[in-house]
Amino acid sequence: MAKKRKPADPLNDLLEAAKPETLINLAAHLSGFSPEIRRECFDYLKKHVKLTTEQKIRSEGEIAMALWWELCPDLEELDTYGGGDDATVEHVAGPSRIFSKNLPANKLMRGFAGSCSTK
C-alpha cells in the first residue's frame, strides 16, 4: 500500500520560493509585533545557525530583554493591583523562572537598561 502524502503547505511553498532578503524582511517585520515572537525567532535561529561567541552573547541578551518585555504588562498589573488572577500569576511565573535562571549565569543585562513603564 502506498503512503499517503501530506497535502503541500502553501506557506512552505512561498517560503521556499522567497529570496533570502524577503525572508529577512518577513522575520524582522513579524518580530516587531511582539516580544514573544522576537524571542521565539532568537531561540529558533540559535538552534539552527552557527553563531560567533559575540552573536551568542548578544542573542542571549536579546532573549532576556524580550522575556522582560513579555512580562512588563503583567508585572505592572500585579504591581498596580497588589496581585492578580491565577492566569496572570502563572503567565509571569514561567518566563520569570527562565529569566532568573539565565540572567546571573550569563550576566546578560550588561548594556541593557530599562523598566516596564513607557511613561
N, CA, C and O atoms as a GROMACS GRO file, in nm:
protein
  476
    1MET      N    1   0.084  -0.117   0.000
    1MET     CA    2   0.000   0.000   0.000
    1MET      C    3   0.089   0.124   0.000
    1MET      O    4   0.186   0.132   0.076
    2ALA      N    5   0.056   0.218  -0.083
    2ALA     CA    6   0.135   0.340  -0.095
    2ALA      C    7   0.107   0.432   0.023
    2ALA      O    8  -0.004   0.438   0.076
    3LYS      N    9   0.212   0.504   0.063
    3LYS     CA   10   0.196   0.600   0.171
    3LYS      C   11   0.113   0.718   0.124
    3LYS      O   12   0.123   0.762   0.010
    4LYS      N   13   0.031   0.768   0.217
    4LYS     CA   14  -0.045   0.887   0.184
    4LYS      C   15   0.046   1.007   0.201
    4LYS      O   16   0.116   1.020   0.301
    5ARG      N   17   0.046   1.094   0.104
    5ARG     CA   18   0.126   1.216   0.110
    5ARG      C   19   0.046   1.325   0.177
    5ARG      O   20  -0.073   1.341   0.153
    6LYS      N   21   0.114   1.398   0.261
    6LYS     CA   22   0.050   1.514   0.322
    6LYS      C   23   0.028   1.618   0.214
    6LYS      O   24   0.110   1.633   0.123
    7PRO      N   25  -0.082   1.689   0.224
    7PRO     CA   26  -0.100   1.797   0.126
    7PRO      C   27   0.007   1.903   0.146
    7PRO      O   28   0.051   1.930   0.258
    8ALA      N   29   0.048   1.961   0.038
    8ALA     CA   30   0.152   2.064   0.043
    8ALA      C   31   0.100   2.184   0.122
    8ALA      O   32  -0.016   2.222   0.110
    9ASP      N   33   0.188   2.242   0.200
    9ASP     CA   34   0.153   2.362   0.276
    9ASP      C   35   0.184   2.482   0.188
    9ASP      O   36   0.299   2.504   0.151
   10PRO      N   37   0.082   2.560   0.156
   10PRO     CA   38   0.104   2.677   0.068
   10PRO      C   39   0.206   2.775   0.127
   10PRO      O   40   0.280   2.840   0.052
   11LEU      N   41   0.210   2.787   0.259
   11LEU     CA   42   0.308   2.878   0.321
   11LEU      C   43   0.450   2.827   0.296
   11LEU      O   44   0.538   2.905   0.261
   12ASN      N   45   0.471   2.697   0.313
   12ASN     CA   46   0.604   2.641   0.286
   12ASN      C   47   0.645   2.662   0.141
   12ASN      O   48   0.761   2.690   0.112
   13ASP      N   49   0.549   2.648   0.051
   13ASP     CA   50   0.578   2.672  -0.092
   13ASP      C   51   0.627   2.815  -0.114
   13ASP      O   52   0.724   2.838  -0.186
   14LEU      N   53   0.560   2.911  -0.050
   14LEU     CA   54   0.600   3.051  -0.064
   14LEU      C   55   0.736   3.077   0.000
   14LEU      O   56   0.819   3.149  -0.055
   15LEU      N   57   0.759   3.018   0.116
   15LEU     CA   58   0.888   3.037   0.184
   15LEU      C   59   1.003   2.982   0.101
   15LEU      O   60   1.110   3.042   0.093
   16GLU      N   61   0.980   2.866   0.040
   16GLU     CA   62   1.084   2.807  -0.044
   16GLU      C   63   1.112   2.891  -0.168
   16GLU      O   64   1.224   2.894  -0.218
   17ALA      N   65   1.011   2.960  -0.217
   17ALA     CA   66   1.027   3.041  -0.338
   17ALA      C   67   1.085   3.180  -0.307
   17ALA      O   68   1.134   3.248  -0.398
   18ALA      N   69   1.079   3.221  -0.181
   18ALA     CA   70   1.122   3.357  -0.145
   18ALA      C   71   1.274   3.371  -0.149
   18ALA      O   72   1.348   3.277  -0.123
   19LYS      N   73   1.317   3.492  -0.181
   19LYS     CA   74   1.459   3.525  -0.177
   19LYS      C   75   1.500   3.547  -0.031
   19LYS      O   76   1.416   3.583   0.052
   20PRO      N   77   1.628   3.527   0.002
   20PRO     CA   78   1.673   3.549   0.140
   20PRO      C   79   1.638   3.686   0.196
   20PRO      O   80   1.601   3.699   0.312
   21GLU      N   81   1.648   3.790   0.113
   21GLU     CA   82   1.616   3.925   0.161
   21GLU      C   83   1.470   3.935   0.203
   21GLU      O   84   1.437   4.003   0.301
   22THR      N   85   1.384   3.868   0.129
   22THR     CA   86   1.241   3.869   0.162
   22THR      C   87   1.216   3.800   0.295
   22THR      O   88   1.137   3.847   0.376
   23LEU      N   89   1.284   3.688   0.318
   23LEU     CA   90   1.268   3.616   0.445
   23LEU      C   91   1.323   3.697   0.562
   23LEU      O   92   1.266   3.695   0.671
   24ILE      N   93   1.433   3.768   0.540
   24ILE     CA   94   1.489   3.855   0.644
   24ILE      C   95   1.388   3.963   0.678
   24ILE      O   96   1.363   3.990   0.796
   25ASN      N   97   1.332   4.026   0.577
   25ASN     CA   98   1.232   4.131   0.599
   25ASN      C   99   1.109   4.077   0.671
   25ASN      O  100   1.053   4.143   0.759
   26LEU      N  101   1.066   3.958   0.634
   26LEU     CA  102   0.950   3.896   0.698
   26LEU      C  103   0.977   3.871   0.846
   26LEU      O  104   0.895   3.906   0.931
   27ALA      N  105   1.092   3.812   0.878
   27ALA     CA  106   1.125   3.785   1.018
   27ALA      C  107   1.136   3.914   1.098
   27ALA      O  108   1.088   3.921   1.211
   28ALA      N  109   1.198   4.016   1.040
   28ALA     CA  110   1.211   4.144   1.110
   28ALA      C  111   1.073   4.207   1.131
   28ALA      O  112   1.046   4.262   1.238
   29HIS      N  113   0.989   4.199   1.032
   29HIS     CA  114   0.854   4.256   1.042
   29HIS      C  115   0.773   4.184   1.150
   29HIS      O  116   0.713   4.249   1.236
   30LEU      N  117   0.770   4.051   1.147
   30LEU     CA  118   0.692   3.975   1.245
   30LEU      C  119   0.746   3.990   1.387
   30LEU      O  120   0.669   3.999   1.483
   31SER      N  121   0.878   3.992   1.400
   31SER     CA  122   0.936   4.001   1.535
   31SER      C  123   0.914   4.138   1.597
   31SER      O  124   0.928   4.154   1.718
   32GLY      N  125   0.878   4.237   1.515
   32GLY     CA  126   0.849   4.369   1.568
   32GLY      C  127   0.712   4.379   1.633
   32GLY      O  128   0.684   4.477   1.702
   33PHE      N  129   0.627   4.280   1.612
   33PHE     CA  130   0.492   4.284   1.667
   33PHE      C  131   0.485   4.246   1.814
   33PHE      O  132   0.402   4.300   1.888
   34SER      N  133   0.569   4.155   1.858
   34SER     CA  134   0.559   4.112   1.997
   34SER      C  135   0.693   4.059   2.045
   34SER      O  136   0.767   3.996   1.970
   35PRO      N  137   0.722   4.083   2.172
   35PRO     CA  138   0.846   4.031   2.230
   35PRO      C  139   0.851   3.878   2.226
   35PRO      O  140   0.958   3.819   2.213
   36GLU      N  141   0.734   3.814   2.239
   36GLU     CA  142   0.729   3.668   2.237
   36GLU      C  143   0.774   3.614   2.102
   36GLU      O  144   0.850   3.517   2.095
   37ILE      N  145   0.726   3.674   1.995
   37ILE     CA  146   0.766   3.631   1.860
   37ILE      C  147   0.914   3.657   1.840
   37ILE      O  148   0.985   3.574   1.783
   38ARG      N  149   0.962   3.772   1.886
   38ARG     CA  150   1.104   3.805   1.875
   38ARG      C  151   1.190   3.700   1.947
   38ARG      O  152   1.290   3.653   1.894
   39ARG      N  153   1.148   3.665   2.069
   39ARG     CA  154   1.222   3.565   2.147
   39ARG      C  155   1.220   3.430   2.077
   39ARG      O  156   1.321   3.361   2.072
   40GLU      N  157   1.104   3.392   2.021
   40GLU     CA  158   1.096   3.265   1.951
   40GLU      C  159   1.188   3.264   1.828
   40GLU      O  160   1.248   3.161   1.798
   41CYS      N  161   1.198   3.376   1.759
   41CYS     CA  162   1.289   3.385   1.645
   41CYS      C  163   1.434   3.363   1.690
   41CYS      O  164   1.508   3.286   1.628
   42PHE      N  165   1.473   3.431   1.800
   42PHE     CA  166   1.609   3.412   1.852
   42PHE      C  167   1.632   3.267   1.892
   42PHE      O  168   1.736   3.209   1.858
   43ASP      N  169   1.537   3.207   1.964
   43ASP     CA  170   1.552   3.067   2.007
   43ASP      C  171   1.570   2.975   1.887
   43ASP      O  172   1.658   2.888   1.887
   44TYR      N  173   1.488   2.993   1.786
   44TYR     CA  174   1.494   2.908   1.668
   44TYR      C  175   1.627   2.924   1.595
   44TYR      O  176   1.694   2.827   1.562
   45LEU      N  177   1.664   3.049   1.571
   45LEU     CA  178   1.786   3.074   1.495
   45LEU      C  179   1.910   3.028   1.571
   45LEU      O  180   2.005   2.980   1.510
   46LYS      N  181   1.911   3.042   1.704
   46LYS     CA  182   2.025   2.994   1.782
   46LYS      C  183   2.044   2.844   1.764
   46LYS      O  184   2.157   2.795   1.767
   47LYS      N  185   1.935   2.771   1.746
   47LYS     CA  186   1.943   2.626   1.730
   47LYS      C  187   1.983   2.585   1.588
   47LYS      O  188   2.035   2.475   1.568
   48HIS      N  189   1.961   2.672   1.491
   48HIS     CA  190   1.980   2.633   1.351
   48HIS      C  191   2.088   2.710   1.276
   48HIS      O  192   2.112   2.682   1.158
   49VAL      N  193   2.152   2.804   1.342
   49VAL     CA  194   2.253   2.886   1.275
   49VAL      C  195   2.380   2.882   1.359
   49VAL      O  196   2.375   2.891   1.481
   50LYS      N  197   2.494   2.869   1.291
   50LYS     CA  198   2.622   2.874   1.362
   50LYS      C  199   2.652   3.020   1.394
   50LYS      O  200   2.657   3.105   1.305
   51LEU      N  201   2.672   3.048   1.524
   51LEU     CA  202   2.694   3.185   1.570
   51LEU      C  203   2.834   3.203   1.624
   51LEU      O  204   2.896   3.110   1.676
   52THR      N  205   2.883   3.326   1.612
   52THR     CA  206   3.009   3.359   1.676
   52THR      C  207   2.980   3.375   1.825
   52THR      O  208   2.864   3.383   1.866
   53THR      N  209   3.085   3.379   1.906
   53THR     CA  210   3.069   3.398   2.050
   53THR      C  211   2.996   3.529   2.078
   53THR      O  212   2.907   3.534   2.163
   54GLU      N  213   3.033   3.634   2.008
   54GLU     CA  214   2.969   3.764   2.027
   54GLU      C  215   2.820   3.758   1.992
   54GLU      O  216   2.737   3.815   2.063
   55GLN      N  217   2.786   3.690   1.883
   55GLN     CA  218   2.646   3.676   1.844
   55GLN      C  219   2.568   3.596   1.948
   55GLN      O  220   2.453   3.628   1.977
   56LYS      N  221   2.630   3.492   2.005
   56LYS     CA  222   2.563   3.413   2.109
   56LYS      C  223   2.532   3.499   2.230
   56LYS      O  224   2.421   3.495   2.284
   57ILE      N  225   2.630   3.577   2.274
   57ILE     CA  226   2.612   3.662   2.391
   57ILE      C  227   2.503   3.765   2.365
   57ILE      O  228   2.415   3.787   2.448
   58ARG      N  229   2.509   3.827   2.249
   58ARG     CA  230   2.409   3.930   2.216
   58ARG      C  231   2.270   3.869   2.205
   58ARG      O  232   2.172   3.929   2.251
   59SER      N  233   2.260   3.750   2.144
   59SER     CA  234   2.127   3.689   2.130
   59SER      C  235   2.071   3.649   2.266
   59SER      O  236   1.950   3.658   2.287
   60GLU      N  237   2.157   3.605   2.358
   60GLU     CA  238   2.110   3.574   2.493
   60GLU      C  239   2.056   3.700   2.561
   60GLU      O  240   1.954   3.695   2.629
   61GLY      N  241   2.125   3.811   2.543
   61GLY     CA  242   2.078   3.937   2.599
   61GLY      C  243   1.945   3.980   2.538
   61GLY      O  244   1.857   4.029   2.608
   62GLU      N  245   1.932   3.961   2.407
   62GLU     CA  246   1.807   3.997   2.340
   62GLU      C  247   1.692   3.907   2.386
   62GLU      O  248   1.579   3.954   2.402
   63ILE      N  249   1.722   3.779   2.408
   63ILE     CA  250   1.618   3.688   2.458
   63ILE      C  251   1.574   3.732   2.597
   63ILE      O  252   1.454   3.732   2.627
   64ALA      N  253   1.669   3.769   2.681
   64ALA     CA  254   1.636   3.814   2.816
   64ALA      C  255   1.549   3.940   2.810
   64ALA      O  256   1.452   3.952   2.884
   65MET      N  257   1.585   4.033   2.724
   65MET     CA  258   1.507   4.156   2.713
   65MET      C  259   1.368   4.128   2.655
   65MET      O  260   1.271   4.191   2.697
   66ALA      N  261   1.357   4.036   2.562
   66ALA     CA  262   1.226   4.001   2.508
   66ALA      C  263   1.139   3.939   2.618
   66ALA      O  264   1.020   3.968   2.627
   67LEU      N  265   1.199   3.853   2.700
   67LEU     CA  266   1.126   3.797   2.814
   67LEU      C  267   1.078   3.908   2.907
   67LEU      O  268   0.964   3.907   2.953
   68TRP      N  269   1.167   4.004   2.932
   68TRP     CA  270   1.131   4.115   3.020
   68TRP      C  271   1.012   4.192   2.963
   68TRP      O  272   0.917   4.221   3.036
   69TRP      N  273   1.015   4.223   2.833
   69TRP     CA  274   0.906   4.298   2.773
   69TRP      C  275   0.778   4.217   2.766
   69TRP      O  276   0.669   4.274   2.769
   70GLU      N  277   0.789   4.084   2.758
   70GLU     CA  278   0.670   3.999   2.766
   70GLU      C  279   0.605   4.011   2.904
   70GLU      O  280   0.482   4.013   2.916
   71LEU      N  281   0.688   4.020   3.006
   71LEU     CA  282   0.639   4.023   3.143
   71LEU      C  283   0.587   4.160   3.186
   71LEU      O  284   0.502   4.168   3.274
   72CYS      N  285   0.637   4.264   3.126
   72CYS     CA  286   0.607   4.401   3.172
   72CYS      C  287   0.459   4.431   3.194
   72CYS      O  288   0.423   4.479   3.301
   73PRO      N  289   0.372   4.406   3.098
   73PRO     CA  290   0.231   4.441   3.121
   73PRO      C  291   0.173   4.369   3.242
   73PRO      O  292   0.100   4.429   3.322
   74ASP      N  293   0.204   4.242   3.256
   74ASP     CA  294   0.151   4.166   3.370
   74ASP      C  295   0.214   4.210   3.501
   74ASP      O  296   0.147   4.216   3.603
   75LEU      N  297   0.344   4.239   3.498
   75LEU     CA  298   0.409   4.287   3.620
   75LEU      C  299   0.350   4.420   3.665
   75LEU      O  300   0.329   4.442   3.784
   76GLU      N  301   0.324   4.508   3.569
   76GLU     CA  302   0.263   4.636   3.603
   76GLU      C  303   0.124   4.617   3.663
   76GLU      O  304   0.086   4.685   3.757
   77GLU      N  305   0.048   4.522   3.606
   77GLU     CA  306  -0.085   4.493   3.659
   77GLU      C  307  -0.076   4.437   3.801
   77GLU      O  308  -0.150   4.479   3.890
   78LEU      N  309   0.015   4.343   3.821
   78LEU     CA  310   0.032   4.286   3.954
   78LEU      C  311   0.073   4.393   4.054
   78LEU      O  312   0.027   4.394   4.168
   79ASP      N  313   0.160   4.483   4.012
   79ASP     CA  314   0.206   4.590   4.098
   79ASP      C  315   0.093   4.689   4.129
   79ASP      O  316   0.076   4.731   4.244
   80THR      N  317   0.017   4.724   4.028
   80THR     CA  318  -0.090   4.822   4.045
   80THR      C  319  -0.200   4.770   4.138
   80THR      O  320  -0.249   4.844   4.223
   81TYR      N  321  -0.236   4.645   4.122
   81TYR     CA  322  -0.349   4.591   4.196
   81TYR      C  323  -0.307   4.504   4.316
   81TYR      O  324  -0.392   4.447   4.383
   82GLY      N  325  -0.179   4.495   4.341
   82GLY     CA  326  -0.134   4.417   4.456
   82GLY      C  327  -0.157   4.268   4.441
   82GLY      O  328  -0.172   4.198   4.541
   83GLY      N  329  -0.160   4.219   4.321
   83GLY     CA  330  -0.184   4.077   4.295
   83GLY      C  331  -0.266   4.064   4.169
   83GLY      O  332  -0.301   4.163   4.105
   84GLY      N  333  -0.297   3.942   4.133
   84GLY     CA  334  -0.375   3.921   4.012
   84GLY      C  335  -0.438   3.784   4.012
   84GLY      O  336  -0.422   3.706   4.106
   85ASP      N  337  -0.508   3.755   3.904
   85ASP     CA  338  -0.571   3.624   3.894
   85ASP      C  339  -0.465   3.517   3.870
   85ASP      O  340  -0.350   3.547   3.838
   86ASP      N  341  -0.505   3.393   3.887
   86ASP     CA  342  -0.410   3.282   3.874
   86ASP      C  343  -0.345   3.276   3.736
   86ASP      O  344  -0.227   3.242   3.724
   87ALA      N  345  -0.421   3.308   3.631
   87ALA     CA  346  -0.366   3.303   3.495
   87ALA      C  347  -0.253   3.404   3.478
   87ALA      O  348  -0.150   3.374   3.417
   88THR      N  349  -0.271   3.525   3.532
   88THR     CA  350  -0.167   3.628   3.522
   88THR      C  351  -0.044   3.588   3.600
   88THR      O  352   0.068   3.602   3.552
   89VAL      N  353  -0.065   3.538   3.720
   89VAL     CA  354   0.047   3.494   3.803
   89VAL      C  355   0.125   3.383   3.734
   89VAL      O  356   0.248   3.385   3.733
   90GLU      N  357   0.055   3.287   3.676
   90GLU     CA  358   0.121   3.176   3.607
   90GLU      C  359   0.193   3.226   3.481
   90GLU      O  360   0.302   3.179   3.451
   91HIS      N  361   0.133   3.320   3.409
   91HIS     CA  362   0.197   3.374   3.289
   91HIS      C  363   0.328   3.443   3.325
   91HIS      O  364   0.425   3.436   3.249
   92VAL      N  365   0.330   3.510   3.438
   92VAL     CA  366   0.451   3.579   3.483
   92VAL      C  367   0.553   3.479   3.537
   92VAL      O  368   0.674   3.498   3.519
   93ALA      N  369   0.507   3.376   3.602
   93ALA     CA  370   0.597   3.281   3.668
   93ALA      C  371   0.688   3.206   3.571
   93ALA      O  372   0.807   3.192   3.597
   94GLY      N  373   0.633   3.158   3.459
   94GLY     CA  374   0.714   3.080   3.364
   94GLY      C  375   0.831   3.157   3.308
   94GLY      O  376   0.946   3.116   3.326
   95PRO      N  377   0.805   3.269   3.240
   95PRO     CA  378   0.917   3.348   3.188
   95PRO      C  379   1.009   3.402   3.298
   95PRO      O  380   1.129   3.418   3.276
   96SER      N  381   0.953   3.430   3.416
   96SER     CA  382   1.036   3.480   3.526
   96SER      C  383   1.139   3.376   3.567
   96SER      O  384   1.254   3.410   3.597
   97ARG      N  385   1.098   3.249   3.568
   97ARG     CA  386   1.193   3.141   3.603
   97ARG      C  387   1.304   3.132   3.499
   97ARG      O  388   1.421   3.118   3.534
   98ILE      N  389   1.267   3.141   3.372
   98ILE     CA  390   1.367   3.136   3.265
   98ILE      C  391   1.462   3.256   3.278
   98ILE      O  392   1.584   3.241   3.271
   99PHE      N  393   1.404   3.372   3.298
   99PHE     CA  394   1.481   3.496   3.311
   99PHE      C  395   1.578   3.487   3.427
   99PHE      O  396   1.697   3.517   3.411
  100SER      N  397   1.530   3.447   3.544
  100SER     CA  398   1.616   3.443   3.662
  100SER      C  399   1.720   3.333   3.654
  100SER      O  400   1.829   3.346   3.710
  101LYS      N  401   1.689   3.224   3.584
  101LYS     CA  402   1.785   3.114   3.568
  101LYS      C  403   1.901   3.156   3.478
  101LYS      O  404   2.017   3.126   3.508
  102ASN      N  405   1.871   3.226   3.369
  102ASN     CA  406   1.973   3.261   3.271
  102ASN      C  407   2.048   3.388   3.304
  102ASN      O  408   2.165   3.402   3.268
  103LEU      N  409   1.984   3.481   3.370
  103LEU     CA  410   2.044   3.611   3.393
  103LEU      C  411   2.174   3.605   3.472
  103LEU      O  412   2.276   3.655   3.424
  104PRO      N  413   2.176   3.548   3.591
  104PRO     CA  414   2.301   3.551   3.669
  104PRO      C  415   2.414   3.473   3.603
  104PRO      O  416   2.530   3.514   3.611
  105ALA      N  417   2.382   3.363   3.538
  105ALA     CA  418   2.486   3.278   3.480
  105ALA      C  419   2.559   3.348   3.366
  105ALA      O  420   2.679   3.328   3.348
  106ASN      N  421   2.488   3.427   3.290
  106ASN     CA  422   2.547   3.487   3.170
  106ASN      C  423   2.572   3.635   3.180
  106ASN      O  424   2.627   3.695   3.086
  107LYS      N  425   2.534   3.697   3.290
  107LYS     CA  426   2.550   3.841   3.307
  107LYS      C  427   2.497   3.914   3.184
  107LYS      O  428   2.564   4.000   3.126
  108LEU      N  429   2.375   3.878   3.146
  108LEU     CA  430   2.318   3.926   3.021
  108LEU      C  431   2.282   4.073   3.020
  108LEU      O  432   2.278   4.135   2.913
  109MET      N  433   2.257   4.130   3.135
  109MET     CA  434   2.200   4.263   3.137
  109MET      C  435   2.302   4.374   3.120
  109MET      O  436   2.264   4.491   3.110
  110ARG      N  437   2.427   4.342   3.115
  110ARG     CA  438   2.526   4.446   3.093
  110ARG      C  439   2.496   4.518   2.962
  110ARG      O  440   2.488   4.455   2.857
  111GLY      N  441   2.478   4.648   2.970
  111GLY     CA  442   2.449   4.726   2.850
  111GLY      C  443   2.302   4.740   2.822
  111GLY      O  444   2.263   4.814   2.732
  112PHE      N  445   2.217   4.670   2.897
  112PHE     CA  446   2.073   4.680   2.880
  112PHE      C  447   2.018   4.748   3.005
  112PHE      O  448   2.053   4.710   3.117
  113ALA      N  449   1.932   4.846   2.985
  113ALA     CA  450   1.870   4.913   3.099
  113ALA      C  451   1.729   4.948   3.061
  113ALA      O  452   1.697   4.967   2.944
  114GLY      N  453   1.645   4.958   3.161
  114GLY     CA  454   1.510   4.998   3.132
  114GLY      C  455   1.414   4.950   3.237
  114GLY      O  456   1.452   4.879   3.331
  115SER      N  457   1.293   4.988   3.220
  115SER     CA  458   1.186   4.943   3.308
  115SER      C  459   1.068   4.911   3.220
  115SER      O  460   1.070   4.934   3.099
  116CYS      N  461   0.965   4.859   3.281
  116CYS     CA  462   0.845   4.826   3.204
  116CYS      C  463   0.777   4.952   3.155
  116CYS      O  464   0.726   4.957   3.043
  117SER      N  465   0.776   5.052   3.236
  117SER     CA  466   0.696   5.169   3.208
  117SER      C  467   0.749   5.247   3.089
  117SER      O  468   0.870   5.264   3.072
  118THR      N  469   0.657   5.293   3.009
  118THR     CA  470   0.692   5.379   2.895
  118THR      C  471   0.648   5.521   2.924
  118THR      O  472   0.643   5.605   2.834
  119LYS      N  473   0.615   5.548   3.050
  119LYS     CA  474   0.566   5.681   3.092
  119LYS      C  475   0.675   5.784   3.086
  119LYS      O  476   0.651   5.900   3.117
   0.00000   0.00000   0.00000
